Amino acid sequence: MTTQTYSNQDIRAPFSVTDLNHQVKNLLEISFANVWVQGEISNFSRPSSGHWYFTLKDEKAQIRCAMFRNKNLKVKSLPGEGDKLVISGRVSLYTGRGDYQLIVDTLQPAGRGNLHQAFEQLKKKLLKEGLFDEENKRQLPSFPKHIGIVTSPTGAAIRDIISVFGRRCPMIELTLFPAQVQGEDAAKTLVQAIRSANEVPDLDALIVGRGGGSLEDLWPFNEESVARAIFASTIPIVSAVGHETDFTIADFVADSRAPTPSAAAEQLSPDQQELAQTIDNLEQRLEDALERYLLSKSRIIISLTERLKPPETMLSEKLRHVQDLSRRLMSSLQQRLELHKNTVDSQLQTLRIYSPLHQIEAKQARVTHLHTRMANLTGRHLAGKNEQFAITLAKLNAMSPLHTLARGYSAVVDKENRIIKSLSQTEPGQSIKVFIEDGSIGAKVTELDPSGRIL
């Protein structure tokens, strides 16, 4: 036996088992938070807690798996021993035992993942092209006479459809357009059956469907060729594929979806008992309405009969009415004549008032009166103006230079006829002109004497 010696520097603080398991668990859950694993199931158990525990294995390895109750409730069918599955989930560690395990979120049979992806891709494509738009959906007939059925002639779906129609409305004609509903050639036969149905002139609606099955069994109804055949149909189509929880591309393209073939038959078949009851109700309502109508008319006839009088009485009443109308007519005519006479008299009086001769006489009288007033006013005005003129003339004469000259004064001007009022305006030898009352005198200045003023 060999003994190895370690120095203090080589020894680190050890993990506890719990700490180690927790750290490994964290590393696993972070590194493998969402993984997809394919394998074969074994050792499946379902305890009273509702959780599922099983082993997923392949030829060389295996891993424990746990799918808790809140997740496995969404799984449609219980997995069995030996089933090949595709699982999604996270890798974890059960710290109590140190067991490495896969916590499962979803599981599905192997191969369904690719189908699901193809389903979603086609669904998005056709949705974008408008094949699912409500505006393209056609109204189903309320009272169809002839229904076409595209399904397998040997399947349970055709028996269920025939049974429902026979029970609810057996007078509706049914025509089967046989097609394969699963397998490689199913889509081709479905398309051909839909096209054949569209060549029948009197079909009112078409049921396209089959009974339940796996995703693989229902896959022909997810084929693009089938979807486009349904969309191109001129006949309203009800899609009835599988069970209520099954959805196919055909369901989205069809004019209506039924959860089952039987439900599709119920959609298109009015219940004969309900129709009979409705007809009975309408018949009773019609009888009641007719009875009320006849009763009302009878009462009117009775009332009119009671009001009907003998011809002699009616003639006498009409005669009295005519006489009364005659008297009222004569009275009305007299009143109207009197009214018109008064109107004419009033208009004649108005004509007299507004006669041209009368107006001319009135205007002549007014002209004479105005002429007299004008003459008087003119005389008084002229007398006042003459008096005012005399006063103004006297004032003017008093202020006139001529009046001053007449009193013996004179006015002296230079050769430009400017009046000389100061010695500063003249000089010796200057020619001047002297104005007196009866003329003017030419002179020259010989002397300037400032002291020679008139006192």
C-alpha positions in Angstrom: 0.0 0.0 0.0 1.3 3.4 -1.0 0.8 6.4 1.2 0.7 9.9 -0.3 1.4 13.0 1.7 -0.3 16.4 1.1 0.8 19.8 2.2 -1.5 22.2 3.9 -1.6 24.3 0.6 -3.1 21.3 -1.3 -6.1 20.9 1.2 -9.1 23.1 0.4 -12.4 23.5 2.4 -14.6 20.5 1.5 -18.2 20.6 0.2 -20.9 19.1 2.2 -22.9 16.5 0.2 -26.0 18.8 0.3 -24.0 21.8 -1.0 -22.4 19.7 -3.7 -25.8 18.4 -4.9 -27.4 21.8 -4.8 -24.5 23.3 -6.9 -24.7 20.4 -9.4 -28.5 20.9 -9.6 -28.1 24.6 -10.3 -25.5 23.9 -13.0 -27.7 21.3 -14.7 -30.9 23.4 -14.6 -29.0 26.5 -16.1 -27.1 24.5 -18.7 -30.1 22.3 -19.8 -33.1 24.5 -19.1 -35.1 23.4 -22.1 -34.1 20.2 -23.9 -35.8 17.8 -26.3 -35.1 14.1 -25.8 -36.3 11.1 -27.8 -36.5 7.6 -26.4 -38.5 4.6 -25.3 -40.6 4.6 -22.1 -40.3 2.0 -19.4 -41.1 1.5 -15.7 -44.1 3.8 -16.0 -45.8 4.5 -12.7 -48.7 6.8 -11.6 -49.0 7.0 -7.8 -52.0 8.6 -6.0 -50.4 12.0 -6.1 -51.2 12.1 -9.8 -47.5 12.6 -10.8 -46.0 10.4 -13.5 -42.6 8.7 -13.0 -40.9 6.6 -15.7 -37.6 5.9 -17.4 -36.7 7.0 -20.9 -34.1 4.9 -22.6 -32.4 4.0 -25.9 -30.1 1.1 -26.8 -27.1 2.4 -24.7 -28.4 4.6 -21.9 -31.4 5.7 -19.8 -32.6 8.6 -17.6 -35.2 8.9 -14.9 -38.1 11.2 -15.7 -40.8 12.9 -13.7 -43.9 14.7 -15.1 -45.9 16.5 -12.4 -49.7 16.5 -12.3 -50.2 20.1 -13.5 -48.3 19.1 -16.7 -49.6 15.6 -17.4 -53.3 16.8 -17.2 -52.7 18.3 -20.7 -51.7 15.0 -22.2 -54.6 13.5 -24.2 -53.6 9.8 -24.0 -51.8 7.9 -21.3 -48.4 6.6 -22.5 -47.7 2.9 -22.3 -44.7 0.6 -21.8 -42.5 0.6 -24.8 -44.0 3.8 -26.4 -41.4 5.9 -28.3 -41.8 9.5 -27.2 -40.3 12.9 -27.8 -40.1 14.8 -24.5 -39.3 18.4 -23.7 -38.2 19.6 -20.2 -35.3 20.5 -18.1 -32.4 18.5 -16.6 -32.3 18.5 -12.8 -31.0 16.6 -9.8 -33.0 15.1 -6.9 -30.7 16.3 -4.1 -32.0 13.9 -1.5 -30.6 10.9 -3.4 -28.3 12.6 -5.8 -30.3 11.1 -8.7 -29.9 12.9 -12.1 -33.4 13.2 -13.7 -35.4 15.0 -16.4 -38.4 17.1 -15.3 -40.9 16.7 -18.2 -43.0 19.6 -19.5 -44.5 18.0 -22.7 -44.5 14.6 -24.3 -45.8 13.3 -27.6 -45.3 10.2 -29.7 -42.1 10.2 -31.7 -42.6 11.6 -35.2 -45.5 13.9 -34.1 -43.1 16.8 -33.6 -42.4 17.1 -37.3 -46.1 16.8 -38.1 -46.9 19.5 -35.7 -44.3 21.8 -37.2 -45.7 21.1 -40.7 -49.2 21.8 -39.4 -48.2 25.2 -38.0 -46.2 26.2 -41.1 -49.2 25.3 -43.5 -51.6 27.0 -41.1 -49.6 30.3 -41.2 -49.2 30.1 -45.0 -52.9 29.6 -45.7 -53.9 32.2 -43.1 -51.7 34.8 -44.8 -53.3 33.9 -48.1 -56.8 34.6 -46.7 -58.1 31.0 -46.9 -59.4 31.3 -43.3 -61.1 34.7 -43.7 -64.7 34.9 -42.5 -65.6 37.0 -45.5 -65.0 33.9 -47.7 -67.3 31.7 -45.6 -70.6 30.7 -47.2 -73.9 30.5 -45.4 -75.2 27.0 -44.8 -78.7 26.3 -46.1 -81.6 26.3 -43.6 -83.6 23.7 -45.4 -81.4 21.6 -47.6 -82.9 19.0 -50.0 -79.7 17.2 -51.1 -76.5 16.7 -49.0 -73.2 15.2 -50.3 -70.9 13.3 -48.0 -67.2 12.8 -48.6 -65.9 10.1 -46.3 -65.0 6.4 -46.2 -67.9 4.1 -47.3 -67.0 1.6 -44.6 -66.2 3.8 -41.6 -68.3 4.7 -38.6 -68.7 8.3 -39.7 -71.0 7.4 -42.7 -73.2 5.2 -40.4 -73.5 8.0 -37.8 -74.4 10.6 -40.5 -77.0 8.4 -42.1 -78.5 7.6 -38.6 -78.8 11.3 -37.7 -80.4 12.2 -41.0 -82.8 9.3 -40.8 -83.9 10.3 -37.3 -84.1 14.0 -37.8 -85.1 14.6 -41.4 -85.3 11.4 -43.5 -86.7 13.3 -46.6 -83.2 14.8 -47.3 -81.4 13.0 -50.1 -77.9 11.9 -49.3 -75.2 11.1 -51.8 -71.9 9.5 -50.8 -68.7 10.5 -52.6 -66.3 7.7 -51.3 -62.7 8.6 -50.4 -59.9 7.1 -48.4 -59.6 9.0 -45.0 -56.2 7.8 -44.0 -53.0 6.6 -45.7 -50.7 7.9 -48.4 -53.4 8.2 -51.1 -56.1 9.6 -48.9 -55.5 13.3 -49.7 -55.6 12.6 -53.4 -59.0 10.7 -53.1 -60.4 13.4 -50.9 -59.6 16.1 -53.4 -61.1 14.0 -56.2 -64.3 13.4 -54.2 -64.7 17.1 -53.4 -64.3 18.0 -57.1 -66.8 15.3 -58.1 -69.3 16.6 -55.6 -69.0 20.1 -57.1 -70.0 18.7 -60.5 -73.5 17.6 -59.1 -75.8 20.6 -59.9 -78.4 20.2 -57.1 -76.2 19.6 -54.0 -77.0 22.1 -51.2 -74.1 21.3 -48.9 -71.2 18.9 -48.4 -69.9 17.1 -45.3 -66.2 16.3 -45.4 -64.9 14.2 -42.5 -64.2 11.0 -40.7 -64.2 9.6 -37.2 -61.5 10.0 -34.5 -58.0 8.8 -34.7 -54.3 9.6 -34.1 -52.6 12.7 -35.5 -51.2 10.5 -38.2 -54.6 9.0 -39.0 -56.1 12.5 -39.4 -53.2 13.9 -41.3 -54.8 13.7 -44.8 -57.1 16.5 -43.7 -54.1 18.7 -43.0 -52.7 18.4 -46.5 -52.5 21.6 -48.5 -54.2 20.0 -51.6 -57.3 19.1 -49.5 -57.4 22.6 -48.0 -57.3 24.3 -51.4 -60.0 21.9 -52.8 -62.3 22.9 -49.9 -61.6 26.6 -50.5 -62.3 26.2 -54.3 -65.6 24.4 -53.7 -68.7 26.3 -54.8 -70.8 24.2 -52.4 -70.8 25.1 -48.7 -68.7 22.6 -46.8 -68.9 21.4 -43.2 -65.7 19.9 -41.9 -66.3 17.0 -39.4 -62.9 15.4 -38.6 -62.2 13.4 -35.5 -63.5 14.2 -32.1 -64.3 17.6 -30.5 -60.7 18.1 -29.3 -59.2 17.4 -32.8 -58.5 20.3 -35.1 -57.3 20.1 -38.7 -56.5 22.6 -41.5 -59.7 21.5 -43.2 -61.6 22.8 -40.1 -60.2 26.3 -40.6 -60.8 26.4 -44.4 -64.3 25.0 -44.4 -67.4 27.2 -44.2 -68.3 25.6 -40.9 -66.7 23.1 -38.4 -68.5 20.4 -36.6 -66.8 18.6 -33.7 -68.0 15.2 -35.0 -69.6 13.7 -38.1 -72.9 13.3 -36.1 -72.8 17.0 -35.2 -72.3 17.9 -38.8 -75.4 16.0 -39.8 -77.3 17.8 -37.0 -76.1 21.1 -38.3 -77.5 20.4 -41.8 -80.7 18.5 -40.8 -83.7 20.4 -39.4 -85.4 18.2 -36.8 -88.7 16.9 -38.4 -90.3 16.8 -35.0 -89.4 20.4 -34.3 -90.5 21.4 -37.8 -93.8 19.6 -37.3 -94.3 21.4 -33.9 -93.4 24.7 -35.6 -95.9 24.1 -38.4 -98.6 23.1 -35.8 -97.9 26.3 -33.9 -98.0 28.4 -37.1 -101.3 26.7 -38.1 -102.8 27.4 -34.7 -101.7 31.0 -34.9 -103.2 31.3 -38.4 -106.5 29.8 -37.3 -106.6 32.2 -34.3 -105.8 35.2 -36.4 -108.4 34.2 -39.0 -111.0 33.7 -36.3 -110.2 37.1 -34.8 -110.4 38.7 -38.3 -113.8 37.1 -39.1 -115.1 38.1 -35.7 -114.0 41.7 -36.2 -115.5 41.9 -39.7 -118.8 40.4 -38.3 -119.0 43.1 -35.7 -118.5 45.7 -38.3 -121.2 44.2 -40.5 -123.6 44.1 -37.5 -122.8 47.7 -36.7 -123.3 48.9 -40.3 -126.6 46.9 -40.5 -127.9 48.7 -37.3 -126.9 52.0 -38.7 -128.6 51.4 -42.1 -131.9 53.3 -42.5 -134.9 52.8 -44.8 -134.5 54.5 -48.3 -137.5 56.9 -47.6 -135.9 58.1 -44.4 -132.6 58.5 -46.1 -134.2 60.4 -49.0 -136.1 62.7 -46.7 -132.9 63.5 -44.8 -131.0 64.1 -48.0 -133.8 66.4 -49.2 -133.7 68.4 -46.0 -130.0 68.6 -46.3 -130.2 69.9 -49.9 -132.8 72.5 -48.8 -130.6 73.6 -45.9 -127.7 73.8 -48.3 -129.8 75.9 -50.7 -130.8 78.3 -48.0 -127.2 78.6 -46.8 -126.1 79.1 -50.4 -128.6 82.0 -51.0 -127.7 83.6 -47.7 -124.0 83.3 -48.5 -124.6 84.8 -52.0 -126.5 87.8 -50.5 -123.8 88.3 -48.0 -121.1 88.2 -50.7 -123.1 90.6 -52.9 -123.5 93.0 -50.1 -119.9 92.8 -49.3 -118.9 93.4 -53.0 -121.4 96.4 -53.1 -119.8 97.9 -50.0 -116.4 97.3 -51.5 -117.4 99.0 -54.8 -118.8 102.0 -53.0 -115.6 102.4 -50.9 -113.5 102.2 -54.1 -115.7 104.8 -55.8 -115.2 107.1 -52.8 -111.5 106.5 -53.0 -111.6 107.3 -56.7 -113.4 110.6 -56.0 -110.8 111.5 -53.4 -107.9 110.7 -55.7 -109.5 112.0 -58.9 -107.0 114.1 -61.1 -109.4 117.0 -61.4 -109.8 117.2 -57.6 -106.1 117.0 -57.2 -105.5 119.7 -59.9 -107.9 122.1 -58.2 -106.2 121.5 -54.8 -102.8 122.0 -56.3 -103.9 125.3 -58.1 -105.3 126.7 -54.8 -102.1 125.8 -53.1 -100.0 127.4 -55.9 -102.0 130.7 -55.5 -101.6 130.7 -51.8 -97.8 130.0 -52.1 -97.5 132.8 -54.7 -99.2 135.3 -52.4 -97.0 134.2 -49.5 -93.9 134.5 -51.7 -94.8 138.0 -52.9 -95.3 139.2 -49.3 -92.1 137.5 -48.1 -90.2 138.9 -51.1 -91.4 142.4 -50.4 -90.5 142.3 -46.8 -87.2 140.7 -47.5 -86.3 143.4 -50.2 -87.3 146.2 -47.8 -85.0 144.8 -45.1 -82.2 144.4 -47.6 -82.6 148.0 -48.9 -82.5 149.4 -45.4 -79.4 147.3 -44.6 -77.8 148.4 -47.9 -78.3 152.0 -47.0 -76.7 151.6 -43.6 -73.8 149.7 -45.1 -73.4 152.3 -47.8 -73.3 155.2 -45.3 -70.6 153.3 -43.3 -68.7 152.7 -46.5 -68.9 156.4 -47.5 -67.7 157.4 -44.1 -64.7 155.2 -44.4 -64.0 155.9 -48.1 -60.8 157.8 -49.1 -62.9 159.8 -51.6 -65.0 161.1 -48.7 -61.8 162.2 -47.0 -60.6 163.9 -50.2 -63.9 165.7 -50.5 -63.3 167.3 -47.1 -60.0 168.9 -48.5 -57.5 166.3 -47.8 -55.2 164.7 -50.4 -53.3 161.4 -50.8 -49.6 161.2 -51.9 -48.2 158.1 -53.8 -44.9 157.3 -55.3 -44.3 156.3 -58.9 -45.4 152.7 -58.0 -48.7 154.1 -56.6 -47.7 153.2 -53.1 -49.2 155.6 -50.5 -46.5 157.8 -48.8 -47.3 158.0 -45.1 -43.8 158.9 -43.7 -40.8 161.1 -44.7 -38.7 157.9 -44.6 -40.6 156.7 -47.8 -39.4 159.7 -49.9 -36.4 161.9 -50.7 -35.7 165.3 -52.4 -36.0 165.1 -56.1 -38.4 162.2 -56.0 -41.4 162.3 -58.4 -44.7 162.0 -56.6 -48.4 162.2 -57.4 -50.9 164.0 -55.2 -54.6 162.9 -55.4 -57.3 165.5 -54.6 -61.1 165.3 -54.9 -61.4 166.1 -58.6 -58.0 164.8 -59.9 -54.3 164.4 -59.3 -51.2 166.6 -59.4 -47.7 165.5 -60.5 -44.9 167.0 -58.3 -41.3 166.6 -57.1 -40.0 166.6 -53.6 -37.8 169.7 -53.0 -37.6 169.6 -49.2 -38.2 167.3 -46.2 -39.4 169.1 -43.1 -40.1 166.9 -40.1 -41.6 169.8 -38.2 -44.2 170.6 -40.8 -47.0 168.5 -39.3 -50.7 169.3 -39.3 -51.9 170.1 -35.9 
